[in-house]
Amino acid sequence: MSSAPPIDLSAIPEAQRDAVLAVLRERDMLREANKRLEHLVAELNQAVHGKRSEKLSEDERQLAFEDLETAVAEAETQQDAQAATGPAPHKPARRNRGNLPKDLPRIEKVIEPDSLDCPCGCGEMHRIGEDRTERLDIIPAQLRVIVTVRPKYACRACAEGVIQAPAPAHLIEGGLPTEGAIAHVLVSKFSDHLPLYRQSQILARSGIDLHRSTLADWVGTAAFHLGPVVDRLAEHLKGSGKLFMDETTAPVLDPGRGRTKTGYLWALARDDRGWGGDDPPGVVFTYAPGRAGQNAEQILQGFDGILQLDGYTGYNRLTRPSRKGGAPVTVAHCWAHARRKLKEVFDRDGSEIAAEGLRRIAELYRIEAEIRGMGPGQRLSARQAHTAPLVAGFGEWLQSQCRRISSKSRLGEKLAYIHRQWDGLQTFLHDGRVEIDSNAVENLIRPIALTRKNALFAGHDEGGRAWGCIASLIATAKINGVEPFAYLKATLEAIAAGHPASRLDELLPWNFQTSS
């Protein structure tokens, strides 16, 4: 857009020059605001659609979106303010999507005119309607004290003794917290990723002096009492015919050496929603001090079926006749990991061979997107008819490239990785319940990484076990559409009241009802 010709101020009467200068300054500020807004929008588009966005982790992308969108909103507000010559015009909120939930409490504020007298002197005016608007208000977490009063009664006419209602049971007898307070600490640490020392600082702002060690005591007590529920959850999962498994690091403090050591949280998950299975989804995180395959073997005792996982060689022992705790499992390997290997080479070298592999894998995913949610029989038929020929073609292409390319090259290493997993990469062609990849369990592990990033490390191996216990229930609640705080509060209250061990199934997240 061409700029306007410069204005000769000498041609303007002296009395009007100040006003003209003010208009010019406002024009220049508006131009700068527009430039800034255009720059920010371009950066936001780059973060969303640019090639470099694929190199960012999901968390890094979200942080980029937050800050860029904040800056865009600030620039838009500045632009509106500078463009207005009078009072700012009323505009609807730019990002007010959806309606506020009906079950939120409503506080009505009725604003009456200063006077209801008719300007013509006819008397008092009558109400003919109203305008009603809703805005979201937030009250920071309110702390309160529950005072339990148990009156004592005695008879004036005899000395038969005193009666009094029994004291209610608490998870921590004689302690400060209600079960709701404990649940809040658990959700804040393992769902909202707030370490205990930060929670202690937040409570201190409300005048509550609770040391981190006290909060840790609450977490440990809760983990002990919730342990049987997690064990029962694991039993349910291992009764399935197909599961996902993956592992992620869980740094643990090693006081003897003054640094951290690497522990692992092993995720065992069930998610049959892709083919309409009846069993509810769930996940159990089990802490182990190492990544040796024997940990996976121990965790999977009692499971026989198909296991979807990545290419980590520690899982190989699960397929052997000598496997402990069950028959050899059938492995389904992950096409997302295969794609990731080729993508690494393509991003670095622009390899045409890697690009061809990525194109072929994209065709497999296109078919999967079309059949997602169908029954296993329909999925199997579609894969046999459309996917199997594509996989066979990929196998021939893979063999050809492996013969041509040195296995010591970067691309050769990635192709060799895919070749080693080839049998497991074909498992999904023979069973409609099997997914094309193990993304379901990787998505469940992501919150673990956030907690790890904020907390830096667990203070002890036992802390790692508590971490896995609570994270299992929170993650399972979330994927079943259950609000974690409400679930944990009700579950801890039930346990404190003596819920029988023979009815543990009632305490599993997918059986939780708000009314309970």
N, C-alpha and C positions, 0 to 999 in steps of 0.2 A: 504494500500500500504506500503510495507516494506521500511524502510529508508536505504539509501546507507551507506556502512561502512565508519567510520571516516577516514579522510585523514591524513597520517603522514607527517607533513610539513617538518620534518627533512630529509625526503627522496627527497625533491624537492630542486633543486639548489637555493641558496640564492637570486640570481638575479631575479628569477621567482616567489618568494614567495608572493610578494605584489600583483601581478596579480592574483595568485590563491586565496589569501585572499579576493580580491575584488569580484571574481566570487562566492565564498562561501557566502559572505555577501548578494550578490544579490539573491542567491538561497534561503537563509533563509527568506529574505523579501518577495520573491514571495510565499513561503509556508505560511507565515503569512497572506498575502493578500488573498490567496485561502481559508484559514480557515475562515477568516472574511466573505468572500463572501458566502461560504457555510452556515455559521451561519445566515446571513441575509436572504438568500433565504429560509431557513427553517422557520424563523420567519414570512416571508411574506406568505408562504404556510399555516402556522398556522392561520394567521389573516384572510386568505381567506376561508380556508376549515375546520379549527379546530372547535371543539364543542364550545369553549369559544367565537368564533366570533359571535354566535347568541345572546350572552348577550350584545354585543355592539350595540349602536344605529347606524343608517346609517351615521351620521356625525362623530361619533367616529371611525367607520371603515374607512371612507375616510381619516381622519387625519392619521390613522395608515398606510394606503397605501401610502400616500404622503411621509411621513418621511422614511418609509422602502424602498420605491422605490428610493428615493433620495440617501439613504445610499448605496443601491445596485449599482446605477450608479457611485457613487464616488469610490466604491471598484473596479468595473470593469475598470474604467479609470486608477486607480492606478495599477491594474494588467497589463493592456496593456503597461503602461509606464515602468514598471519594467521588463517586458518580452522583450521589444525591446532593441537590442544591438546597433542598428544604428538609423537613422531617423525613426520616427514613421510611420508604413505603413498606407496607405490610407484605411480607412474602412467606409462602409456606416453607416449612423446614425441608431442606434438600434431601435429607436422608432419613426421613421418618417413615420407615417401611413397616407395614402391618399395623395391627391393632394391639392395644395393651390387653393382657389376659383378663377375662371377666372375673376370675376368682381373686384378683388383687383387691385389697380394701380400698374403698373410695372415700375421700374426705372432700365433701362439697363445700365450696365457698360461694355464697350468693352475693353478688355485687349489685346493690340497688342504686338507682339514680339518686342524685342529691335531693330531688323533689319530684313528687308524683302529681303535682298540681298542673292542670292543663294550661298552656301559655295563653289560651283564649279566655280563661276565666270560667270555663264550664264546670269546674270541680275536679275531683280526683280521677286520674286516668286508670283504666282497667288493664290488667295483664292479658296480652293476646298471644304470647309465645315466649320463646327464650332461645338464646344461643348457648350451646354447651360444648366446651372444649376439654380435652384431657391431656395432661402432661405427666411425664414420669418423674416422681420425686424419690429420692433415696435418703434413708436415715442410716448412718453408719451403725455397725453392729452394736447392739445395746447389751450391756452387761447388767445382770440383775441377781439378786440373792433370793433363793427359795428358802423360806423359813418354815420348818415343819413343827407344828405345835401339837402335842399329844396331851390333852387334859387328863388329869387324874381324878377319879371319883371314889368316894367312900360313903358308907351309910351312916347317918347320924344316930340311928337307933341300935346298931349292933357293931360288933368289931370283927366282921367277917373279912376284912382286908380291903385292899385298894384295887380298883380295876383301871386299866389303861390300854388303849389300842397298841398293838405291837408296832415297833418301828419298821418302816418300809425297808426293803432290801436295797442295797446299793452295790454297784460293781466294786467301788473302792470304799469299804466300810470305814467310817470315821474320817474320810477324806473330804476335800473341798468340792470336787467337781460332781455335777450331775452327769448322767449318761449323755445328755445333749452337749455339755461342755466338752466331754471327751471326744464325741463324734466330730465336733467342730475342729478340734485340734488335728484329728486324723485326716479329715478332708482338706484342711488347709495345708498340711504337710505333703500328703500323697496324691492329692488331686490338683490343688492350686500351687503346689511346689514351693511352699513357704517353709524354710527351715525353722526349727523350734526356737532358735535364738532370735529370729526376726519376729516370730509370734510373741515372744516374751517382750520385745520392744514395743510392739503394737499394743499389747495389754497395758504396758506401763503408761502409755499416753492417756489411758482411762483411769489411772490411779491404782491399777492392780499389779502388785509386785509378785510375780510368779517367775522364779528362776527357770532357765532352760532345763535344768536337771529334774525339776518337778514335772514339767510337761513330758519329759522323756519317761518318767516313771508312769505317767498316765498311759502313754503309748505302749510301753512294754506290758502293762497289765491288760490293756485291751487286746493286744496281740495274743497273749496267752489264752484269754477266754474265747477269742474268735478262731483260734487254731483248729478246734474240732470242726467248725463250719467249713473252713478251707479244705480240710482233709476230706470231708464229705463231698465238697465240690469237685475235688480231684477224682474221687471214686466215680462220680457221675460222668465226668469227661472220659475217663479211661474205659468206660463201658461202651463207648461209641465205636463205630467201625472205621472212622476216618478222623484224624486230628492234624493240626498244624504244630510245628515245633520250631523254636528259634532261641537264640541266647544273646544277651547283651552284657556289657561290662558293668560291674557294680564296685567301684573303688572302695576299699575298706582300709581304715587306718591300721597301721602296724606299729604299735607303740614301741616295741622292742627295737625297731630300726629307725624310728622317728620319721617314717614316711608311709605312703599308702602301698598296699598290695592290690592286685587285681582279682576280685571275686566276680562271680557271674550270676545273673538272674536268668534262669531257664524258663521260657514261656511255653506252656502247653495249652493249646486253644482249640475250641470247637466253634465253627461258624458254618452252619448249613443253610444259611439264608439264600445263598446263590442258586440253590436248586430246590428251595421250598421245603427243606427238611423240618420235621416236627420238633426235634430237640432244640431247646433254647441255647443261644450262644453263651460261651463262658471262657474264662482264661484263669490259669493258676500259674503264679510266678514262684519258682523254687530257687532259693539261694544255694549256691555251692561255691567253695573256695577256689575252684579251678574250672578249666574248660575241657577236661578230659572226657572222652566219650563214655566212660563208665558212669558219669553223673547222669547222662541222658538215659542210660540203661537202667539205672536205679530208679529214676523218676517214672519211667514207663513200665515198671513191673505191673503185670496184670493187663496190659493193653496188647491186643492183637488186631491188626488191621493195616490200613494205609496211612502212612505218615508223610505229610507234605512239608518239605524243608529246603534249605539252600544246599550248596555243595560242600559244606564243611566236612572234612574227612572223618572227624570224630564220630559221625553218625554211622559210619560203615559197619561197625560191630553189631548194629541192630539188625542187619540183614543176614547175619551168619547163622548157621544151624546151632552154633554154640551159644547163642544169645541167652542171657539169664533173665528169667521172669516172664517168658512167653515165647511164642513161635517167632521165627524171623518175620520182620515187618516188610510190607511192600512199600517202596519209596517212590514218592512223586516229587520230582525236582521242579525247580522254579524257572519259568521262561523269563520272568522279569529280571532275574539275575543274569541270565544269558544275554538279554538285551543290554543290561548295564555294562557288561564286559565290552561289547561292541561299541557302545556309546562312548566309553572312555577313550577308545582308540580313535573314533571318528572326531571327537572334540579336539583331540590333541594333534592328529595328523591329517584329518580330512580324508581318510582312507576310503576309496571307492568300494573296496571289498567289504569294509565294515558297513558302509552305507547300504550295500546290497543286502547284507544280513539283516539290517534294521528294517528295510522295506519288507522283506519276507516275514519277519516276526510281526510287523504291523498288520499283515493280512490275517494272521492267526487271531490277533486281538480284535479285529473287526468282526469276525465271526462270533467270538465269545461275547462281545457286547450285544449282539442280536439275540443270543439264546440265554442271556442271564435271566434268572428267575423262572425259567422253564423247569419241568420235572426232569429227573435224571434220564428217563427213557428218551425224551425228546432231545435232550442235550447230546446223548450218546449217538442217536441217529444222525443229527446234524454234523457232529464231528466226524463220524465215519464217512459221510457223504462228501463233506466239503473240506474239513480240516486235515484228515489223514493224507490225502494226496499232496497238500501243501507241505506237511511235515516230511513226507517221503522225499519231496523235491528238495527241501532244506537239507535233509541228510545227505543226499547225493552231492549237493553244492558244498556242504561242509567237508565231506571226504575229499573232494577235488581240491579245495583250498588247502587242506592240511597236507596234501601231497606236494603242493607247489611252494608253500611258505615255510621258512625255517621255524622250527618249534622254539628256537631261542630268541626270535624277534618278539617285539611287543604284541603284534597282531597274532603271531603264531601261538603265544602263550594263552591268549584269550580264546582262540579257536580250540586249542587243546582242552581248555577247561570245559567248554561246551561239549566236546566229544566225550570226555570222561562221564558226563552226566546224561549221555544220550538215552540210555534205557529208561531212566527215571523221567526224562522229559517227554516220553511217549505214554506214560501211565494214564494221563488224562484222556487219551483216545479210547481207552478200554473200560472206563467207568464214569458214568454221567455225574456222579457225586463229587468227583475230583475237580479242583479248580486248575486253571492254567498256571497259577503262580501262588506264592505264599504271602502275598501282600496283606491278607487278613491279619496274620499274626504280627507282621512288621508294623502295621498301624496300631496294634495294641501295645507294642513295645515303646512307641514314641513318647508317651508320658513318662516312662521310666527315665528316658534320656533327659527330659526336662528337669525332673527331680534331681537327677545326678548332677546336672549342670549347676543348679542353684545351691544344692547342699554340699557339693564338691566330693563328699565321700561319706560312707557309713562309718560310725565310730568303732565298730566291732563286728565280727562275724554274726553275733546274735542280732545286732542291729540290721544286718542284711536279711536275716530270716524274718524279722518283724516287718521290714520293708516289703518283702515278697508277700507276706500274709495279708497285710492291709491293702496293698496295691491290687491283689487278686480280687478282693471283694468290691473295691471301688470300680475297677475296670469292668467286671462282670455286671455290676449294677448299671453302669453307663450304657453298655451295648444292649441291655435289655430295656432301656428307656426308663430306668428307675433313678430317682434323685438320690445321690449317694448319702447326703447328710441324713435325710429322712430315714433311709434304710438302716444306716449304722446306729442312729439313735434308738430306733425301735428294736433293733437286734440286741444292742447292749442292755436295754431295759428288760427285754425278755430273758436274757441270760442272767441278769441280776436277780430277777424274780424266780429263778429256778427252772427255766425251760428244760424239759426232760431230754436227755441225750437220745432217746429212742425216736424223737420227733425232729431231728436236726434238719430234715428236708424242708420243714416249714420255714426255716431261717435262711434258706438259699435265696439269693437276690431275685431270681426270676419268679419266686413265689410270693414276693412282698407285695402287699396291697396297702395303699395309703391309709385306709381305715384301720389297719392293724397297728 
